[in-house]
Amino acid sequence: MKMFLSDNASGVHPKILEAIKECNTEHELPYGNDIYTKKAIEKFVQVFEKDVDVYFVANGTGANVLGLSCLLRSFESVICADTAHINVHECGALERITGSKILYTPNDNGKISVDDVKKFLHAIGDEHETQPRVISITQATEVGTVYSVEEIKVLSDFAHGNNLFLHVDGARISNAAVYLGVSLKEMITDTGVDMLSFGGTKNGMMFGEAIISFNPEVSKYLKYFRKQGMQLISKMRYISSQFIAYLENDLWRENAEAANSMAKLLETKLKTFPEIKLTVEVQSNIIFAEFPGEWIKTLQDKCYLYITDEETNLVRMVTSFDTSTEDIEEFIDQLKQFSIKY
């Protein structure tokens, strides 16, 4: 059975593999001076309809930490949800590399609001406390929910009105845009986001992410942060060529639509089982559901599942660009063996 463990477990889209193969024919200049990197940057400028700064890195943690490094000094802090990837799943990388502090607040279905941020602003000007400087949100969130364009704009306006920056961890940004039915420009450029970690690995790429800066002043030293942060890839064309294929003809959207649609199908199927409780409305390609404990033990022998809370038997399932209807049906057939209804 195909895994629902993570979209990191999926394969690579054939068009991405072909792009890597095509850039592997001749010698090229290293460290991003190649024709593929230049073309990929042009593609991002076209997508966001803004003269953005683009820096390619190997992974999402690198994108988050280096992007935020441009926005923070060691005595400053970043405000995020308690579930944020930078707070929970990056092994303290941000705090170790930047020396800055993470200020986290309880999430509301994965999201934070202006009211959540306000409570930290009392520290501004107090030399005894870390100084709030950045609001960081994840789109789609770690629980699969999606900030609306209006919600992002409100946070952005509030941030800029209080001398803060807005950073977006966009590991699944394509899935979020598809759910909202908007362009990347509408969701990010038009709302005033300052810094974006643009993910591709979870949506059909082999590896590689992009740091997108919408404010050239804050990213003017990013190339040094990238080198110092060990994320300057010598053969960068193997990342940038993927992004060319990913952005051309909206492959990013095609892949995300496939993953999102399969998540909705899986959600619909799971609702037919009285023993299973879905805990969050599916808005992207992530499903959270509480399963009977004995089911999980048996299912783990058939396919990998990610248990997020062992006390409540809360399981996270993630669909991918290559998840098929047959994959969903095969999984549901396994569940039918346990349910009293079937």
C-alpha positions as CSV (number, residue, x, y, z in Angstrom):
1,M,0.0,0.0,0.0
2,K,1.1,3.6,-0.6
3,M,1.9,5.5,2.5
4,F,-0.2,8.3,4.0
5,L,2.6,9.0,6.4
6,S,3.7,12.2,4.7
7,D,4.0,13.8,1.3
8,N,7.7,13.6,1.8
9,A,7.3,9.8,1.3
10,S,6.0,10.3,-2.3
11,G,8.1,10.0,-5.4
12,V,9.2,12.7,-7.9
13,H,7.0,13.9,-10.7
14,P,8.2,12.7,-14.1
15,K,8.5,16.3,-15.4
16,I,10.8,17.1,-12.6
17,L,13.0,14.1,-13.2
18,E,13.1,15.1,-16.9
19,A,14.2,18.6,-16.0
20,I,17.0,17.2,-13.8
21,K,18.1,15.0,-16.7
22,E,18.0,17.8,-19.2
23,C,20.3,20.0,-17.1
24,N,22.8,17.1,-16.7
25,T,24.2,17.2,-20.2
26,E,27.0,19.8,-20.1
27,H,29.2,21.6,-17.6
28,E,27.7,24.7,-16.0
29,L,28.9,27.5,-13.8
30,P,28.6,26.5,-10.1
31,Y,27.0,28.3,-7.1
32,G,24.0,29.6,-8.9
33,N,25.7,31.3,-11.8
34,D,24.2,28.9,-14.3
35,I,21.6,29.5,-16.9
36,Y,19.0,27.4,-15.1
37,T,19.2,29.3,-11.8
38,K,18.8,32.6,-13.7
39,K,15.8,31.3,-15.6
40,A,14.2,29.9,-12.4
41,I,14.5,33.3,-10.7
42,E,12.8,34.9,-13.7
43,K,10.0,32.4,-13.3
44,F,9.5,33.4,-9.7
45,V,9.5,37.1,-10.7
46,Q,6.7,36.3,-13.3
47,V,4.7,34.2,-10.8
48,F,4.7,36.8,-8.0
49,E,4.7,39.8,-10.5
50,K,7.3,41.5,-8.4
51,D,11.1,41.9,-8.6
52,V,11.7,39.5,-5.8
53,D,15.0,38.2,-4.4
54,V,15.3,34.4,-4.8
55,Y,17.8,32.1,-3.0
56,F,17.7,28.4,-3.4
57,V,18.5,26.0,-0.5
58,A,18.4,22.3,0.1
59,N,15.5,22.0,2.6
60,G,12.7,23.7,4.4
61,T,14.5,24.2,7.7
62,G,17.3,26.0,5.8
63,A,14.8,28.2,4.1
64,N,13.0,29.1,7.3
65,V,16.1,29.7,9.4
66,L,18.0,31.7,6.7
67,G,15.0,33.7,5.7
68,L,14.3,34.6,9.3
69,S,18.0,35.4,9.9
70,C,17.7,38.4,7.6
71,L,14.8,39.7,9.7
72,L,16.1,39.2,13.2
73,R,18.9,40.3,15.4
74,S,20.0,38.2,18.4
75,F,18.0,40.2,20.9
76,E,14.8,40.1,18.8
77,S,12.1,37.4,18.6
78,V,9.7,35.8,16.3
79,I,6.0,35.2,17.2
80,C,4.3,32.0,15.9
81,A,1.7,29.4,16.7
82,D,2.7,26.7,19.3
83,T,2.3,24.2,16.5
84,A,4.7,26.0,14.1
85,H,7.3,23.9,12.4
86,I,10.0,26.4,13.5
87,N,8.9,25.8,17.1
88,V,8.3,22.1,17.2
89,H,10.0,20.2,14.4
90,E,13.3,22.1,13.6
91,C,15.3,20.9,16.6
92,G,15.8,24.5,17.9
93,A,17.7,25.4,14.7
94,L,16.3,29.0,14.6
95,E,17.3,29.8,18.1
96,R,20.7,28.1,17.8
97,I,21.7,29.8,14.5
98,T,20.2,33.2,15.1
99,G,20.4,33.5,18.9
100,S,16.8,34.9,18.7
101,K,13.9,33.7,20.8
102,I,10.7,32.1,19.6
103,L,7.6,33.4,21.3
104,Y,4.7,30.9,20.7
105,T,1.1,31.3,21.4
106,P,-1.8,28.7,21.5
107,N,-3.2,28.1,18.0
108,D,-6.7,28.2,16.8
109,N,-7.0,25.4,14.3
110,G,-3.4,25.9,13.5
111,K,-3.7,29.7,13.1
112,I,-2.8,32.8,15.0
113,S,-4.5,36.2,14.9
114,V,-3.6,39.8,15.7
115,D,-5.0,39.4,19.2
116,D,-2.5,36.6,19.8
117,V,0.4,38.8,18.7
118,K,-0.7,41.9,20.6
119,K,0.1,40.3,24.0
120,F,3.8,40.2,23.2
121,L,4.1,43.9,22.1
122,H,4.2,45.2,25.7
123,A,7.9,44.2,25.7
124,I,8.8,46.7,22.9
125,G,11.4,49.1,24.3
126,D,12.0,47.1,27.5
127,E,15.7,46.2,27.5
128,H,15.0,43.3,29.9
129,E,12.9,41.5,27.4
130,T,13.4,40.1,23.9
131,Q,12.1,42.5,21.3
132,P,9.3,41.2,19.0
133,R,10.3,41.7,15.4
134,V,8.7,39.0,13.2
135,I,5.3,37.3,12.9
136,S,5.7,33.8,11.3
137,I,2.7,31.8,10.0
138,T,2.5,28.5,8.1
139,Q,0.5,28.2,4.9
140,A,-1.1,25.6,4.9
141,T,-0.8,25.2,8.6
142,E,0.6,22.2,10.4
143,V,-2.9,20.9,11.0
144,G,-3.8,21.4,7.3
145,T,-5.9,24.5,7.7
146,V,-5.5,27.5,5.4
147,Y,-5.2,31.2,6.1
148,S,-7.5,33.2,3.9
149,V,-6.1,36.0,1.8
150,E,-7.9,38.5,4.1
151,E,-6.4,36.9,7.3
152,I,-2.9,37.2,5.8
153,K,-3.5,40.8,4.9
154,V,-4.8,41.7,8.4
155,L,-1.6,40.1,9.9
156,S,0.6,41.9,7.4
157,D,-1.0,45.3,8.0
158,F,-0.7,44.9,11.7
159,A,2.9,43.8,11.5
160,H,3.9,46.7,9.4
161,G,1.9,49.1,11.5
162,N,4.0,48.0,14.5
163,N,7.4,47.8,12.9
164,L,7.3,44.0,12.5
165,F,7.9,41.8,9.5
166,L,5.6,39.0,8.3
167,H,7.2,35.6,7.4
168,V,5.4,32.7,5.8
169,D,6.5,29.1,6.0
170,G,5.2,27.9,2.7
171,A,6.1,24.2,2.8
172,R,2.6,23.5,1.4
173,I,1.9,26.8,-0.1
174,S,0.7,25.3,-3.4
175,N,-1.9,23.3,-1.6
176,A,-3.1,26.4,0.2
177,A,-3.4,28.4,-3.0
178,V,-5.4,25.6,-4.7
179,Y,-7.8,25.4,-1.7
180,L,-8.4,29.2,-1.8
181,G,-8.6,29.3,-5.6
182,V,-6.2,32.2,-5.8
183,S,-2.8,32.9,-7.5
184,L,0.4,33.0,-5.5
185,K,0.6,36.7,-6.3
186,E,-2.8,37.3,-4.7
187,M,-2.0,35.3,-1.6
188,I,1.5,36.6,-1.0
189,T,2.6,39.6,-3.0
190,D,-0.7,41.5,-2.7
191,T,-1.0,40.9,1.0
192,G,2.4,42.4,1.8
193,V,4.3,39.3,3.0
194,D,8.0,40.2,3.6
195,M,9.7,36.8,3.4
196,L,8.5,33.4,2.1
197,S,9.9,29.9,2.4
198,F,8.6,28.4,-0.9
199,G,8.3,24.6,-0.7
200,G,8.4,22.2,-3.6
201,T,9.6,18.9,-2.1
202,K,6.2,18.0,-0.6
203,N,4.5,18.6,-4.0
204,G,6.5,16.5,-6.5
205,M,10.0,17.9,-6.4
206,M,13.0,15.7,-5.5
207,F,14.6,18.2,-3.1
208,G,15.2,21.9,-2.7
209,E,13.3,25.0,-1.5
210,A,13.4,28.7,-2.3
211,I,13.7,31.7,0.0
212,I,11.7,34.6,-1.6
213,S,12.2,38.1,-0.3
214,F,9.7,40.8,-1.2
215,N,11.8,43.4,0.5
216,P,15.3,43.8,-1.1
217,E,16.6,45.9,1.8
218,V,16.2,43.0,4.3
219,S,17.7,40.4,2.0
220,K,20.7,42.3,0.8
221,Y,22.9,40.1,3.1
222,L,21.1,36.9,2.5
223,K,23.8,35.4,0.2
224,Y,26.2,35.6,3.1
225,F,23.7,34.1,5.5
226,R,23.2,31.2,3.0
227,K,26.9,30.5,2.7
228,Q,27.5,30.8,6.5
229,G,24.5,28.5,7.0
230,M,25.9,25.8,4.8
231,Q,23.1,26.0,2.3
232,L,25.0,27.4,-0.8
233,I,24.7,24.5,-3.2
234,S,27.6,24.2,-5.6
235,K,25.6,22.4,-8.3
236,M,22.6,24.6,-7.8
237,R,21.2,23.9,-11.3
238,Y,19.8,20.5,-10.0
239,I,17.5,22.5,-7.7
240,S,16.7,25.5,-10.0
241,S,16.0,23.3,-13.0
242,Q,13.3,21.6,-10.9
243,F,11.7,24.9,-10.1
244,I,11.6,25.8,-13.8
245,A,9.6,22.7,-14.5
246,Y,7.5,23.2,-11.3
247,L,6.5,26.7,-12.2
248,E,6.0,26.2,-16.0
249,N,2.5,25.4,-17.1
250,D,1.4,25.5,-13.4
251,L,2.7,22.0,-12.6
252,W,2.7,23.2,-8.9
253,R,-1.1,23.8,-9.2
254,E,-1.7,20.5,-11.0
255,N,0.1,18.5,-8.3
256,A,-1.6,20.3,-5.4
257,E,-5.0,19.9,-7.0
258,A,-4.4,16.1,-7.2
259,A,-3.3,15.9,-3.6
260,N,-6.0,18.1,-2.2
261,S,-8.8,16.2,-4.1
262,M,-7.5,12.8,-2.8
263,A,-7.5,14.2,0.7
264,K,-11.2,15.3,0.3
265,L,-12.0,11.8,-1.0
266,L,-10.3,10.2,1.9
267,E,-12.1,12.5,4.3
268,T,-15.5,11.5,2.8
269,K,-14.7,7.8,3.0
270,L,-13.5,8.1,6.6
271,K,-16.7,9.8,7.7
272,T,-18.6,6.6,6.9
273,F,-16.9,4.8,9.8
274,P,-18.6,5.4,13.2
275,E,-15.4,4.4,15.0
276,I,-13.3,7.2,13.4
277,K,-13.5,10.8,14.5
278,L,-12.2,13.5,12.2
279,T,-10.9,16.4,14.2
280,V,-10.2,19.1,11.7
281,E,-12.0,20.1,8.4
282,V,-9.8,19.1,5.5
283,Q,-8.6,22.2,3.6
284,S,-5.4,21.0,2.0
285,N,-3.8,17.5,1.8
286,I,-3.7,16.7,5.5
287,I,-6.3,14.7,7.5
288,F,-6.4,14.3,11.2
289,A,-8.5,11.6,12.7
290,E,-8.8,9.6,15.9
291,F,-8.7,5.8,15.3
292,P,-9.4,2.9,17.6
293,G,-6.1,1.9,19.1
294,E,-6.3,-1.7,18.0
295,W,-6.8,-0.6,14.4
296,I,-3.7,1.4,14.4
297,K,-1.5,-1.5,15.5
298,T,-2.7,-3.6,12.7
299,L,-2.6,-0.9,10.1
300,Q,1.0,-0.1,11.0
301,D,1.9,-3.5,9.6
302,K,0.2,-2.7,6.3
303,C,1.2,1.0,5.8
304,Y,3.0,3.6,7.8
305,L,0.8,6.1,9.8
306,Y,2.0,9.1,11.7
307,I,0.6,9.0,15.3
308,T,0.5,12.6,16.7
309,D,-1.1,11.8,20.0
310,E,-0.8,8.3,21.5
311,E,-3.3,9.1,24.3
312,T,-6.2,9.9,21.9
313,N,-4.9,7.7,19.0
314,L,-4.8,10.8,16.8
315,V,-3.4,10.0,13.4
316,R,-2.2,12.3,10.7
317,M,-2.6,11.2,7.1
318,V,-1.2,13.1,4.1
319,T,-2.0,12.6,0.5
320,S,0.4,13.4,-2.3
321,F,0.4,14.4,-6.0
322,D,0.6,10.7,-6.9
323,T,-2.1,9.4,-4.6
324,S,-4.8,7.7,-6.6
325,T,-8.4,6.7,-6.1
326,E,-7.2,3.1,-6.0
327,D,-4.8,3.9,-3.1
328,I,-7.7,5.4,-1.2
329,E,-10.0,2.4,-1.9
330,E,-7.3,-0.1,-0.9
331,F,-6.8,1.7,2.5
332,I,-10.6,1.9,3.1
333,D,-10.9,-1.8,2.3
334,Q,-8.4,-2.4,5.1
335,L,-10.5,-0.4,7.5
336,K,-13.7,-2.3,6.5
337,Q,-12.1,-5.4,8.0
338,F,-12.3,-3.8,11.5
339,S,-15.5,-1.9,11.4
340,I,-18.8,-3.1,12.9
341,K,-20.6,-1.4,10.0
342,Y,-19.2,-3.5,7.2
